[in-house]
Amino acid sequence: MDFYIAECGILPDLFWRSTWKENELMAEHHLLKKFLYWELVRFNSTMMYNTSGIKKGAMIKPHQMFKLPQDDLLDIGKPKSTENEYQSFVQKVKNFNRPVKNPLDHYKKKQDKKS
């Protein structure tokens, strides 16, 4: 309860009138705002560092400036997909332009046989 009232700034009256799910959502909103603020601080710090006259090869990316708690959730530096997922995607792309059977072809064949 102290986290919701003290850290998140939820008024006690609002805390007690809200459901548990609403309180969780308000706390999540507070944490996301805090994470976004730190992302902006890190981005601005990186921009100041990179524009301070260093060589182009010495430039860094924001996640290299300093570590934030949400970096573990972003999976920075990990591959976005496995080899199998990539191969299945390539197969889908290759099969994309392949002609598709018209569902009405079966009906048209029946009509042709009757006539």
MDTraj code that builds the backbone (N, CA, C; nanometers):
import mdtraj as md
import numpy as np

residues = "MET ASP PHE TYR ILE ALA GLU CYS GLY ILE LEU PRO ASP LEU PHE TRP ARG SER THR TRP LYS GLU ASN GLU LEU MET ALA GLU HIS HIS LEU LEU LYS LYS PHE LEU TYR TRP GLU LEU VAL ARG PHE ASN SER THR MET MET TYR ASN THR SER GLY ILE LYS LYS GLY ALA MET ILE LYS PRO HIS GLN MET PHE LYS LEU PRO GLN ASP ASP LEU LEU ASP ILE GLY LYS PRO LYS SER THR GLU ASN GLU TYR GLN SER PHE VAL GLN LYS VAL LYS ASN PHE ASN ARG PRO VAL LYS ASN PRO LEU ASP HIS TYR LYS LYS LYS GLN ASP LYS LYS SER".split()
xyz = np.array([
    [0.0823, -0.1184, 0.0000],
    [0.0000, 0.0000, 0.0000],
    [0.0873, 0.1256, 0.0000],
    [0.1997, 0.1214, 0.0706],
    [0.2885, 0.2377, 0.0730],
    [0.3401, 0.2700, -0.0665],
    [0.3657, 0.1667, -0.1464],
    [0.4152, 0.1891, -0.2828],
    [0.3131, 0.2689, -0.3632],
    [0.1861, 0.2297, -0.3540],
    [0.0821, 0.2962, -0.4334],
    [0.0623, 0.4405, -0.3894],
    [0.0609, 0.4633, -0.2574],
    [0.0309, 0.5970, -0.2072],
    [0.1544, 0.6862, -0.2117],
    [0.2682, 0.6369, -0.1631],
    [0.3871, 0.7215, -0.1547],
    [0.4610, 0.7311, -0.2875],
    [0.4942, 0.6182, -0.3480],
    [0.5757, 0.6177, -0.4701],
    [0.4950, 0.6633, -0.5920],
    [0.3755, 0.6094, -0.6082],
    [0.2972, 0.6388, -0.7287],
    [0.2145, 0.7664, -0.7153],
    [0.1981, 0.8160, -0.5936],
    [0.1229, 0.9396, -0.5742],
    [-0.0273, 0.9221, -0.5835],
    [-0.0768, 0.8006, -0.5635],
    [-0.2208, 0.7773, -0.5658],
    [-0.2775, 0.8247, -0.4320],
    [-0.3815, 0.9071, -0.4367],
    [-0.4427, 0.9559, -0.3136],
    [-0.5056, 0.8398, -0.2372],
    [-0.4997, 0.8413, -0.1038],
    [-0.5556, 0.7298, -0.0252],
    [-0.7027, 0.7048, -0.0551],
    [-0.7791, 0.8133, -0.0716],
    [-0.9219, 0.7968, -0.1016],
    [-0.9413, 0.7255, -0.2352],
    [-0.8638, 0.7644, -0.3351],
    [-0.8719, 0.7001, -0.4664],
    [-0.8244, 0.5550, -0.4586],
    [-0.7200, 0.5315, -0.3781],
    [-0.6700, 0.3947, -0.3615],
    [-0.7785, 0.3031, -0.3070],
    [-0.8496, 0.3474, -0.2043],
    [-0.9489, 0.2607, -0.1402],
    [-1.0757, 0.2471, -0.2227],
    [-1.1067, 0.3449, -0.3102],
    [-1.2259, 0.3347, -0.3950],
    [-1.2006, 0.2522, -0.5213],
    [-1.0762, 0.2345, -0.5591],
    [-1.0424, 0.1624, -0.6826],
    [-1.0308, 0.0131, -0.6563],
    [-1.0510, -0.0640, -0.7640],
    [-1.0310, -0.2085, -0.7530],
    [-0.8811, -0.2369, -0.7544],
    [-0.8469, -0.3605, -0.7211],
    [-0.7055, -0.3975, -0.7188],
    [-0.6441, -0.3843, -0.8581],
    [-0.7196, -0.4229, -0.9599],
    [-0.6697, -0.4143, -1.0977],
    [-0.6458, -0.2680, -1.1363],
    [-0.7359, -0.1777, -1.0985],
    [-0.7170, -0.0366, -1.1305],
    [-0.5928, 0.0192, -1.0618],
    [-0.5698, -0.0228, -0.9368],
    [-0.4493, 0.0219, -0.8663],
    [-0.3238, -0.0300, -0.9344],
    [-0.3273, -0.1556, -0.9802],
    [-0.2128, -0.2105, -1.0522],
    [-0.1867, -0.1331, -1.1807],
    [-0.2926, -0.0982, -1.2533],
    [-0.2764, -0.0234, -1.3782],
    [-0.2205, 0.1159, -1.3520],
    [-0.2650, 0.1815, -1.2449],
    [-0.2105, 0.3134, -1.2118],
    [-0.0620, 0.3026, -1.1748],
    [-0.0258, 0.1970, -1.1017],
    [0.1153, 0.1772, -1.0660],
    [0.1987, 0.1468, -1.1903],
    [0.1443, 0.0651, -1.2805],
    [0.2159, 0.0332, -1.4042],
    [0.2368, 0.1596, -1.4874],
    [0.1355, 0.2451, -1.4938],
    [0.1477, 0.3713, -1.5670],
    [0.2588, 0.4569, -1.5060],
    [0.2641, 0.4620, -1.3749],
    [0.3679, 0.5392, -1.3077],
    [0.5075, 0.4858, -1.3429],
    [0.5235, 0.3535, -1.3401],
    [0.6545, 0.2952, -1.3709],
    [0.6928, 0.3166, -1.5171],
    [0.5966, 0.3046, -1.6078],
    [0.6264, 0.3272, -1.7492],
    [0.6682, 0.4713, -1.7747],
    [0.6051, 0.5667, -1.7071],
    [0.6457, 0.7064, -1.7202],
    [0.7874, 0.7270, -1.6681],
    [0.8179, 0.6606, -1.5574],
    [0.9522, 0.6723, -1.4992],
    [1.0558, 0.6122, -1.5937],
    [1.0264, 0.4948, -1.6527],
    [1.1179, 0.4315, -1.7478],
    [1.1383, 0.5202, -1.8705],
    [1.0310, 0.5797, -1.9210],
    [1.0409, 0.6667, -2.0374],
    [1.1283, 0.7877, -2.0064],
    [1.1113, 0.8437, -1.8879],
    [1.1932, 0.9573, -1.8477],
    [1.3410, 0.9196, -1.8499],
    [1.3760, 0.8036, -1.7949],
    [1.5157, 0.7620, -1.7932],
    [1.5673, 0.7291, -1.9324],
    [1.4805, 0.6780, -2.0187],
    [1.5208, 0.6553, -2.1587],
    [1.5565, 0.7883, -2.2246],
    [1.4766, 0.8918, -2.1972],
    [1.5051, 1.0229, -2.2550],
    [1.6354, 1.0802, -2.2007],
    [1.6600, 1.0642, -2.0720],
    [1.7850, 1.1115, -2.0128],
    [1.9033, 1.0411, -2.0773],
    [1.8907, 0.9102, -2.0940],
    [2.0003, 0.8337, -2.1535],
    [2.0215, 0.8734, -2.2996],
    [1.9132, 0.8939, -2.3734],
    [1.9245, 0.9337, -2.5138],
    [1.9929, 1.0697, -2.5261],
    [1.9502, 1.1656, -2.4429],
    [2.0118, 1.2992, -2.4473],
    [2.1581, 1.2932, -2.4063],
    [2.1918, 1.2113, -2.3074],
    [2.3318, 1.1968, -2.2658],
    [2.4160, 1.1420, -2.3801],
    [2.3614, 1.0448, -2.4495],
    [2.4330, 0.9852, -2.5623],
    [2.4536, 1.0877, -2.6733],
    [2.3499, 1.1668, -2.7007],
    [2.3622, 1.2687, -2.8051],
    [2.4684, 1.3710, -2.7684],
    [2.4732, 1.4116, -2.6428],
    [2.5760, 1.5080, -2.6006],
    [2.7151, 1.4477, -2.6120],
    [2.7291, 1.3219, -2.5748],
    [2.8583, 1.2545, -2.5842],
    [2.9023, 1.2420, -2.7295],
    [2.8084, 1.1981, -2.8159],
    [2.8432, 1.1742, -2.9566],
    [2.8721, 1.3035, -3.0332],
    [2.8180, 1.4159, -2.9896],
    [2.8409, 1.5417, -3.0606],
    [2.9528, 1.6246, -2.9983],
    [3.0271, 1.5652, -2.9073],
    [3.1318, 1.6413, -2.8380],
    [3.2648, 1.6398, -2.9121],
    [3.2623, 1.6072, -3.0385],
    [3.3839, 1.6140, -3.1181],
    [3.4653, 1.4858, -3.1195],
    [3.4048, 1.3733, -3.0875],
    [3.4771, 1.2466, -3.0924],
    [3.4741, 1.1927, -3.2343],
    [3.5583, 1.0945, -3.2603],
    [3.5622, 1.0323, -3.3928],
    [3.4355, 0.9500, -3.4141],
    [3.4022, 0.9321, -3.5412],
    [3.2796, 0.8601, -3.5743],
    [3.2823, 0.7168, -3.5229],
    [3.3980, 0.6531, -3.5236],
    [3.4092, 0.5154, -3.4757],
    [3.3934, 0.5023, -3.3253],
    [3.4091, 0.6121, -3.2526],
    [3.3976, 0.6078, -3.1068],
    [3.2567, 0.6394, -3.0584],
    [3.1647, 0.6651, -3.1505],
    [3.0270, 0.6962, -3.1103],
    [2.9632, 0.5732, -3.0461],
    [2.8722, 0.5986, -2.9537],
    [2.8056, 0.4894, -2.8836],
    [2.6551, 0.4991, -2.9043],
    [2.5871, 0.3901, -2.8750],
    [2.4413, 0.3861, -2.8814],
    [2.3881, 0.4084, -2.7404],
    [2.2606, 0.4506, -2.7291],
    [2.2077, 0.4802, -2.5956],
    [2.2200, 0.3657, -2.4953],
    [2.1986, 0.2414, -2.5391],
    [2.2055, 0.1309, -2.4425],
    [2.3490, 0.1036, -2.3967],
    [2.4483, 0.1641, -2.4645],
    [2.5866, 0.1490, -2.4217],
    [2.6286, 0.2566, -2.3215],
    [2.5477, 0.3618, -2.3073],
    [2.5822, 0.4718, -2.2154],
    [2.5756, 0.4240, -2.0703],
    [2.4614, 0.3756, -2.0286],
    [2.4471, 0.3133, -1.8962],
    [2.3262, 0.2223, -1.8989],
    [2.3269, 0.1245, -1.8108],
    [2.2248, 0.0200, -1.8102],
    [2.1038, 0.0672, -1.7309],
    [1.9852, 0.0358, -1.7832],
    [1.8591, 0.0641, -1.7154],
    [1.7868, -0.0665, -1.6864],
    [1.6980, -0.0682, -1.5872],
    [1.6274, -0.1930, -1.5531],
    [1.5469, -0.2510, -1.6694],
    [1.4922, -0.1638, -1.7547],
    [1.4089, -0.2140, -1.8642],
    [1.4899, -0.2705, -1.9803],
    [1.6224, -0.2581, -1.9773],
    [1.7051, -0.3128, -2.0846],
    [1.6929, -0.4642, -2.0941],
    [1.6714, -0.5311, -1.9815],
    [1.6554, -0.6768, -1.9840],
    [1.5288, -0.7164, -2.0588],
    [1.4260, -0.6326, -2.0532],
    [1.3003, -0.6621, -2.1221],
    [1.3104, -0.6398, -2.2716],
    [1.4016, -0.5524, -2.3147],
    [1.4135, -0.5188, -2.4562],
    [1.4960, -0.6196, -2.5354],
    [1.5743, -0.7026, -2.4683],
    [1.6586, -0.8030, -2.5338],
    [1.7503, -0.7407, -2.6388],
    [1.8200, -0.6349, -2.6011],
    [1.9105, -0.5665, -2.6933],
    [2.0323, -0.6549, -2.7193],
    [2.0674, -0.6715, -2.8465],
    [2.1836, -0.7494, -2.8837],
    [2.1540, -0.8958, -2.9113],
    [2.0345, -0.9402, -2.8779],
    [1.9983, -1.0801, -2.9043],
    [1.9374, -1.0892, -3.0430],
    [1.9505, -1.2041, -3.1094],
    [1.8896, -1.2176, -3.2418],
    [1.7377, -1.2078, -3.2331],
    [1.6788, -1.1445, -3.3312],
    [1.5349, -1.1234, -3.3293],
    [1.4569, -1.2500, -3.3645],
    [1.5202, -1.3432, -3.4349],
    [1.4531, -1.4685, -3.4675],
    [1.5574, -1.5796, -3.4814],
    [1.5107, -1.7030, -3.4737],
    [1.5999, -1.8172, -3.4879],
    [1.6132, -1.8514, -3.6363],
    [1.7033, -1.9419, -3.6670],
    [1.7239, -1.9844, -3.8061],
    [1.5983, -2.0523, -3.8610],
    [1.5331, -2.1344, -3.7778],
    [1.4113, -2.2034, -3.8228],
    [1.2992, -2.1043, -3.8528],
    [1.2841, -2.0024, -3.7671],
    [1.1816, -1.9013, -3.7916],
    [1.2116, -1.8247, -3.9208],
    [1.3376, -1.7981, -3.9454],
    [1.3759, -1.7285, -4.0682],
    [1.3436, -1.8141, -4.1908],
    [1.3776, -1.9421, -4.1851],
    [1.3519, -2.0312, -4.2993],
    [1.2019, -2.0447, -4.3258],
    [1.1216, -2.0544, -4.2192],
    [0.9766, -2.0651, -4.2403],
    [0.9211, -1.9363, -4.3006],
    [0.9773, -1.8219, -4.2621],
    [0.9357, -1.6954, -4.3219],
    [0.9713, -1.6909, -4.4706],
    [1.0922, -1.7365, -4.5050],
    [1.1346, -1.7377, -4.6449],
    [1.0410, -1.8271, -4.7273],
    [1.0013, -1.9417, -4.6716],
    [0.9079, -2.0312, -4.7418],
    [0.7739, -1.9624, -4.7639],
    [0.7261, -1.8908, -4.6645],
    [0.5982, -1.8196, -4.6802],
    [0.6074, -1.7147, -4.7898],
    [0.7202, -1.6449, -4.7968],
    [0.7378, -1.5425, -4.9000],
    [0.7430, -1.6073, -5.0377],
    [0.8132, -1.7199, -5.0490],
    [0.8219, -1.7888, -5.1789],
    [0.6852, -1.8386, -5.2229],
    [0.6039, -1.8848, -5.1293],
    [0.4718, -1.9377, -5.1629],
    [0.3666, -1.8278, -5.1778],
    [0.4023, -1.7051, -5.1486],
    [0.3047, -1.5965, -5.1501],
    [0.2493, -1.5713, -5.2896],
    [0.3329, -1.5737, -5.3918],
    [0.2891, -1.5430, -5.5276],
    [0.2413, -1.6657, -5.6045],
    [0.2409, -1.7796, -5.5415],
    [0.1927, -1.9008, -5.6055],
    [0.0414, -1.8889, -5.6271],
    [-0.0091, -1.9332, -5.7434],
    [-0.1528, -1.9198, -5.7682],
    [-0.2345, -1.9998, -5.6660],
    [-0.3435, -1.9408, -5.6262],
    [-0.4312, -2.0037, -5.5279],
    [-0.5537, -2.0569, -5.6002],
    [-0.5992, -2.1733, -5.5572],
    [-0.7196, -2.2296, -5.6184],
    [-0.8383, -2.1416, -5.5840],
    [-0.9180, -2.1172, -5.6843],
    [-1.0392, -2.0405, -5.6634],
    [-1.1444, -2.1325, -5.6031],
    [-1.2054, -2.0968, -5.4922],
    [-1.3050, -2.1843, -5.4310],
    [-1.4271, -2.2054, -5.5200],
    [-1.4475, -2.1178, -5.6151],
    [-1.5642, -2.1316, -5.7024],
    [-1.5382, -2.2249, -5.8205],
    [-1.4138, -2.2671, -5.8417],
    [-1.3805, -2.3577, -5.9521],
    [-1.4601, -2.4873, -5.9426],
    [-1.4720, -2.5398, -5.8236],
    [-1.5464, -2.6642, -5.8037],
    [-1.6927, -2.6453, -5.8458],
    [-1.7515, -2.5357, -5.8105],
    [-1.8901, -2.5051, -5.8463],
    [-1.9050, -2.4889, -5.9971],
    [-1.8064, -2.4220, -6.0614],
    [-1.8116, -2.4008, -6.2068],
    [-1.7996, -2.5335, -6.2810],
    [-1.7188, -2.6273, -6.2326],
    [-1.7059, -2.7584, -6.2963],
    [-1.8380, -2.8331, -6.2928],
    [-1.9089, -2.8221, -6.1804],
    [-2.0395, -2.8879, -6.1694],
    [-2.1380, -2.8274, -6.2704],
    [-2.1340, -2.6958, -6.2846],
    [-2.2218, -2.6287, -6.3788],
    [-2.1895, -2.6694, -6.5217],
    [-2.0604, -2.6837, -6.5550],
    [-2.0199, -2.7247, -6.6891],
    [-2.0659, -2.8665, -6.7198],
    [-2.0628, -2.9567, -6.6221],
    [-2.1048, -3.0952, -6.6419],
    [-2.2547, -3.1019, -6.6673],
    [-2.3306, -3.0157, -6.6018],
    [-2.4760, -3.0165, -6.6192],
    [-2.5134, -2.9669, -6.7581],
    [-2.4361, -2.8757, -6.8152],
    [-2.4753, -2.8208, -6.9453],
    [-2.4264, -2.9011, -7.0601],
])
top = md.Topology()
chain = top.add_chain()
for i, resn in enumerate(residues, 1):
    res = top.add_residue(resn, chain, resSeq=i)
    for name in ("N", "CA", "C"):
        top.add_atom(name, md.element.get_by_symbol(name[0]), res)
traj = md.Trajectory(xyz[None], top)
